[in-house]
Amino acid sequence: MSPEEKVRNPGHVDGELAEFHAAADLVDHNCRVSYTHGLYKYDLIADKQDELIRVQVKKASQDADKEWKYSIPTEGYSDDEIDLFAGYAPEPDKVFYVLPEEIGSEFRVLDKTGENMNEHNRDLAKLIDDYSFERAFQKLTDK
């Protein structure tokens, strides 16, 4: 089989694209970004204000029944191996950030505004726009 005929694993391509989007978002947040080489639990290292942050990037999966619901798998990682998850949701083209201690084996976010929710549901909802890098960085540096 010639190199032109080789087909790349779509999951690997999606993962690489998610990493590029997360890296670009981190650069937009005044981070210097380095890629890892080898077998690490994290994909990127973000350097902000001389704080090194180990970032595991995941492409968010869209719920088939609810287009506004996204999830990332987080099982198999601990907070002593990574500092931050970055999820990339392609359809709204958004990156969201969550700390390992904030999640279980999966993390779900909603690409909605809280405007049409009652106060109780709004307080319980994990809205994608609420999981910003600024929020995550503040929590990391407050530890």
C-alpha positions as CSV (number, residue, x, y, z in Angstrom):
1,M,0.0,0.0,0.0
2,S,1.4,3.4,-1.0
3,P,1.5,6.3,1.5
4,E,-1.2,8.0,-0.5
5,E,-3.5,5.0,0.0
6,K,-3.1,4.8,3.8
7,V,-6.2,5.9,5.7
8,R,-5.7,7.6,9.0
9,N,-7.8,6.6,12.0
10,P,-10.6,9.2,12.2
11,G,-10.5,9.1,16.0
12,H,-6.8,10.1,15.9
13,V,-7.5,12.9,13.4
14,D,-10.3,14.2,15.7
15,G,-8.0,14.1,18.7
16,E,-5.3,16.0,16.9
17,L,-7.7,18.7,15.7
18,A,-9.0,19.0,19.3
19,E,-5.5,19.5,20.5
20,F,-4.8,22.2,18.0
21,H,-8.0,24.0,18.9
22,A,-7.2,23.8,22.6
23,A,-3.6,25.0,22.0
24,A,-4.9,28.0,20.0
25,D,-7.4,28.8,22.8
26,L,-4.6,28.6,25.4
27,V,-2.4,30.9,23.3
28,D,-5.4,33.3,23.2
29,H,-5.3,33.2,27.0
30,N,-1.7,34.3,27.0
31,C,-0.2,30.9,27.6
32,R,2.9,29.5,26.1
33,V,2.0,26.0,24.9
34,S,4.3,22.9,24.5
35,Y,3.3,19.5,23.0
36,T,4.4,16.3,24.7
37,H,6.2,13.5,22.9
38,G,5.9,10.0,24.2
39,L,3.5,8.3,26.5
40,Y,2.1,10.9,28.9
41,K,-1.3,11.2,30.5
42,Y,-1.4,14.8,29.3
43,D,-1.3,16.2,25.7
44,L,-0.1,19.8,26.3
45,I,1.8,21.9,28.8
46,A,0.4,25.4,29.2
47,D,2.7,28.0,30.8
48,K,0.9,31.0,32.2
49,Q,2.6,33.4,34.6
50,D,5.3,30.7,35.1
51,E,2.7,28.2,36.3
52,L,3.0,24.9,34.3
53,I,-0.3,23.2,33.7
54,R,-0.6,19.7,32.4
55,V,-3.6,19.6,30.0
56,Q,-5.4,16.5,28.8
57,V,-7.4,17.3,25.7
58,K,-10.6,15.5,24.6
59,K,-12.9,16.0,21.7
60,A,-16.4,16.4,23.1
61,S,-19.0,14.0,21.9
62,Q,-22.4,15.5,20.9
63,D,-25.4,13.7,22.4
64,A,-27.5,12.2,19.5
65,D,-30.8,13.1,21.1
66,K,-29.8,16.5,22.5
67,E,-27.6,18.5,20.1
68,W,-26.8,21.0,22.9
69,K,-25.3,18.4,25.2
70,Y,-21.6,17.4,25.1
71,S,-19.5,15.0,27.0
72,I,-15.8,14.1,27.4
73,P,-14.5,10.8,28.8
74,T,-12.4,11.4,31.9
75,E,-12.0,7.9,33.3
76,G,-8.4,6.7,33.9
77,Y,-7.0,10.1,34.9
78,S,-6.2,11.4,38.4
79,D,-5.3,14.9,39.6
80,D,-1.8,13.8,40.4
81,E,-1.3,13.0,36.6
82,I,-3.0,16.0,35.0
83,D,-4.0,19.5,36.2
84,L,-6.7,20.3,33.7
85,F,-9.0,18.8,31.1
86,A,-9.7,20.8,27.9
87,G,-12.8,19.7,26.0
88,Y,-13.3,20.8,22.4
89,A,-16.8,20.9,21.0
90,P,-16.5,21.2,17.2
91,E,-20.1,22.3,16.4
92,P,-20.1,25.4,18.5
93,D,-16.3,25.6,18.1
94,K,-15.7,26.1,21.8
95,V,-13.1,24.9,24.2
96,F,-14.1,24.4,27.9
97,Y,-11.9,23.6,30.9
98,V,-12.5,21.5,34.0
99,L,-10.3,20.3,36.8
100,P,-10.0,16.6,37.6
101,E,-11.5,16.9,41.1
102,E,-14.7,18.4,39.5
103,I,-15.6,15.3,37.6
104,G,-16.3,11.6,37.7
105,S,-15.8,9.1,34.9
106,E,-17.4,11.5,32.4
107,F,-18.1,15.2,32.2
108,R,-21.1,16.7,30.5
109,V,-21.7,20.3,29.6
110,L,-24.6,22.1,27.9
111,D,-24.2,24.6,25.0
112,K,-27.1,26.7,26.1
113,T,-27.6,30.0,27.8
114,G,-29.2,30.0,31.2
115,E,-31.8,32.5,30.1
116,N,-34.7,30.1,29.5
117,M,-34.1,28.0,32.6
118,N,-35.7,28.3,36.0
119,E,-33.3,29.3,38.8
120,H,-33.1,25.8,40.2
121,N,-32.1,24.2,36.8
122,R,-29.7,27.1,36.1
123,D,-27.9,26.5,39.4
124,L,-27.6,22.7,38.6
125,A,-26.7,23.1,34.9
126,K,-23.1,22.9,33.7
127,L,-23.1,25.4,30.9
128,I,-20.2,25.3,28.5
129,D,-19.6,29.1,28.7
130,D,-19.2,28.8,32.5
131,Y,-16.2,26.5,32.2
132,S,-13.7,29.1,30.9
133,F,-9.9,29.0,31.1
134,E,-10.0,32.0,33.5
135,R,-12.2,30.1,35.9
136,A,-10.0,27.0,35.8
137,F,-6.8,29.0,36.1
138,Q,-8.1,30.8,39.1
139,K,-9.0,27.6,40.8
140,L,-5.6,26.1,40.0
141,T,-3.7,29.0,41.4
142,D,-5.9,29.2,44.5
143,K,-4.9,25.7,45.6
